[in-house]
Amino acid sequence: MDDIDDIAGGDEHRAGALRTALDQLRHSPNPVLREMAAAVQNGELGLREAVASNTYGNELAQPFRTFWQTYQEMAPDERDRLTEHDQN
């Protein structure tokens, strides 16, 4: 079992989603994320190790920080519409 399968807990759907995310990151405009994704896919770096590292972890977290700041600035009805859209 590789690192991705272990993280996914043996769930093939989750493992596939992680592999798809790595494929997308490998084609990212961000060179640091491209490097990280390539290293994970080539077996040179474990996914857990990548996420825990300062360099890659910070790069991966930045889009979430941007989302979270935007989300917090939203009015409650905007947040509700966002989650309603996700449930459909």
Phi and psi restraints in degrees (value plus and minus 20) as a CYANA .aco file:
   2 ASP   PHI    -105.7   -65.7
   2 ASP   PSI     156.0   196.0
   3 ASP   PHI     -77.5   -37.5
   3 ASP   PSI     -62.4   -22.4
   4 ILE   PHI     -85.5   -45.5
   4 ILE   PSI     -64.8   -24.8
   5 ASP   PHI     -82.4   -42.4
   5 ASP   PSI     -58.6   -18.6
   6 ASP   PHI     -84.3   -44.3
   6 ASP   PSI     -65.8   -25.8
   7 ILE   PHI     -82.2   -42.2
   7 ILE   PSI     -59.6   -19.6
   8 ALA   PHI     -95.9   -55.9
   8 ALA   PSI     -23.7    16.3
   9 GLY   PHI      45.4    85.4
   9 GLY   PSI       8.5    48.5
  10 GLY   PHI      61.2   101.2
  10 GLY   PSI     -21.2    18.8
  11 ASP   PHI     -98.0   -58.0
  11 ASP   PSI      92.4   132.4
  12 GLU   PHI     -82.0   -42.0
  12 GLU   PSI     -56.1   -16.1
  13 HIS   PHI     -84.0   -44.0
  13 HIS   PSI     -66.3   -26.3
  14 ARG   PHI     -85.3   -45.3
  14 ARG   PSI     -62.2   -22.2
  15 ALA   PHI     -81.8   -41.8
  15 ALA   PSI     -61.7   -21.7
  16 GLY   PHI     -82.4   -42.4
  16 GLY   PSI     -60.5   -20.5
  17 ALA   PHI     -84.4   -44.4
  17 ALA   PSI     -59.7   -19.7
  18 LEU   PHI     -85.0   -45.0
  18 LEU   PSI     -61.7   -21.7
  19 ARG   PHI     -85.5   -45.5
  19 ARG   PSI     -58.1   -18.1
  20 THR   PHI     -84.2   -44.2
  20 THR   PSI     -62.9   -22.9
  21 ALA   PHI     -81.7   -41.7
  21 ALA   PSI     -60.9   -20.9
  22 LEU   PHI     -84.7   -44.7
  22 LEU   PSI     -59.0   -19.0
  23 ASP   PHI     -80.4   -40.4
  23 ASP   PSI     -62.9   -22.9
  24 GLN   PHI     -85.9   -45.9
  24 GLN   PSI     -61.5   -21.5
  25 LEU   PHI     -85.9   -45.9
  25 LEU   PSI     -52.6   -12.6
  26 ARG   PHI     -85.2   -45.2
  26 ARG   PSI     -40.8    -0.8
  27 HIS   PHI    -129.5   -89.5
  27 HIS   PSI      -4.1    35.9
  28 SER   PHI     -88.2   -48.2
  28 SER   PSI     132.2   172.2
  29 PRO   PHI     -91.0   -51.0
  29 PRO   PSI     -33.6     6.4
  30 ASN   PHI    -104.1   -64.1
  30 ASN   PSI      94.0   134.0
  31 PRO   PHI     -84.4   -44.4
  31 PRO   PSI     -51.1   -11.1
  32 VAL   PHI     -86.6   -46.6
  32 VAL   PSI     -62.8   -22.8
  33 LEU   PHI     -90.1   -50.1
  33 LEU   PSI     -55.1   -15.1
  34 ARG   PHI     -81.2   -41.2
  34 ARG   PSI     -64.8   -24.8
  35 GLU   PHI     -80.9   -40.9
  35 GLU   PSI     -66.0   -26.0
  36 MET   PHI     -82.4   -42.4
  36 MET   PSI     -67.5   -27.5
  37 ALA   PHI     -82.1   -42.1
  37 ALA   PSI     -62.7   -22.7
  38 ALA   PHI     -82.5   -42.5
  38 ALA   PSI     -62.4   -22.4
  39 ALA   PHI     -84.7   -44.7
  39 ALA   PSI     -60.2   -20.2
  40 VAL   PHI     -87.1   -47.1
  40 VAL   PSI     -66.6   -26.6
  41 GLN   PHI     -85.0   -45.0
  41 GLN   PSI     -51.0   -11.0
  42 ASN   PHI    -106.2   -66.2
  42 ASN   PSI     -20.4    19.6
  43 GLY   PHI      58.1    98.1
  43 GLY   PSI      -6.8    33.2
  44 GLU   PHI    -105.2   -65.2
  44 GLU   PSI     -35.5     4.5
  45 LEU   PHI    -170.0  -130.0
  45 LEU   PSI     115.7   155.7
  46 GLY   PHI     -99.0   -59.0
  46 GLY   PSI     130.9   170.9
  47 LEU   PHI     -83.1   -43.1
  47 LEU   PSI     -62.4   -22.4
  48 ARG   PHI     -80.1   -40.1
  48 ARG   PSI     -64.1   -24.1
  49 GLU   PHI     -81.5   -41.5
  49 GLU   PSI     -62.0   -22.0
  50 ALA   PHI     -83.2   -43.2
  50 ALA   PSI     -67.5   -27.5
  51 VAL   PHI     -86.3   -46.3
  51 VAL   PSI     -54.2   -14.2
  52 ALA   PHI     -99.2   -59.2
  52 ALA   PSI     -35.8     4.2
  53 SER   PHI     -94.1   -54.1
  53 SER   PSI     129.3   169.3
  54 ASN   PHI     -82.3   -42.3
  54 ASN   PSI     -64.8   -24.8
  55 THR   PHI     -84.8   -44.8
  55 THR   PSI     -77.6   -37.6
  56 TYR   PHI     -95.3   -55.3
  56 TYR   PSI     -58.4   -18.4
  57 GLY   PHI     -79.8   -39.8
  57 GLY   PSI     -63.4   -23.4
  58 ASN   PHI     -85.2   -45.2
  58 ASN   PSI     -59.5   -19.5
  59 GLU   PHI     -86.1   -46.1
  59 GLU   PSI     -59.4   -19.4
  60 LEU   PHI     -89.8   -49.8
  60 LEU   PSI     -53.1   -13.1
  61 ALA   PHI     -98.7   -58.7
  61 ALA   PSI     -43.8    -3.8
  62 GLN   PHI     -77.9   -37.9
  62 GLN   PSI     -66.7   -26.7
  63 PRO   PHI     -80.1   -40.1
  63 PRO   PSI     -55.1   -15.1
  64 PHE   PHI     -87.4   -47.4
  64 PHE   PSI     -61.3   -21.3
  65 ARG   PHI     -80.2   -40.2
  65 ARG   PSI     -61.4   -21.4
  66 THR   PHI     -82.3   -42.3
  66 THR   PSI     -66.9   -26.9
  67 PHE   PHI     -78.4   -38.4
  67 PHE   PSI     -68.1   -28.1
  68 TRP   PHI     -83.4   -43.4
  68 TRP   PSI     -59.7   -19.7
  69 GLN   PHI     -82.9   -42.9
  69 GLN   PSI     -64.8   -24.8
  70 THR   PHI     -83.6   -43.6
  70 THR   PSI     -64.1   -24.1
  71 TYR   PHI     -80.3   -40.3
  71 TYR   PSI     -63.5   -23.5
  72 GLN   PHI     -86.0   -46.0
  72 GLN   PSI     -47.7    -7.7
  73 GLU   PHI    -102.5   -62.5
  73 GLU   PSI     -30.9     9.1
  74 MET   PHI     -92.8   -52.8
  74 MET   PSI     127.9   167.9
  75 ALA   PHI     -90.7   -50.7
  75 ALA   PSI     133.6   173.6
  76 PRO   PHI     -72.5   -32.5
  76 PRO   PSI     -59.3   -19.3
  77 ASP   PHI     -88.4   -48.4
  77 ASP   PSI     -51.0   -11.0
  78 GLU   PHI     -87.5   -47.5
  78 GLU   PSI     -61.5   -21.5
  79 ARG   PHI     -81.8   -41.8
  79 ARG   PSI     -63.2   -23.2
  80 ASP   PHI     -80.5   -40.5
  80 ASP   PSI     -64.1   -24.1
  81 ARG   PHI     -82.6   -42.6
  81 ARG   PSI     -58.2   -18.2
  82 LEU   PHI     -83.4   -43.4
  82 LEU   PSI     -65.7   -25.7
  83 THR   PHI     -92.9   -52.9
  83 THR   PSI     -53.2   -13.2
  84 GLU   PHI     -82.8   -42.8
  84 GLU   PSI     -61.5   -21.5
  85 HIS   PHI     -82.0   -42.0
  85 HIS   PSI     -58.4   -18.4
  86 ASP   PHI     -87.3   -47.3
  86 ASP   PSI     -49.2    -9.2
  87 GLN   PHI    -103.7   -63.7
  87 GLN   PSI     -34.1     5.9
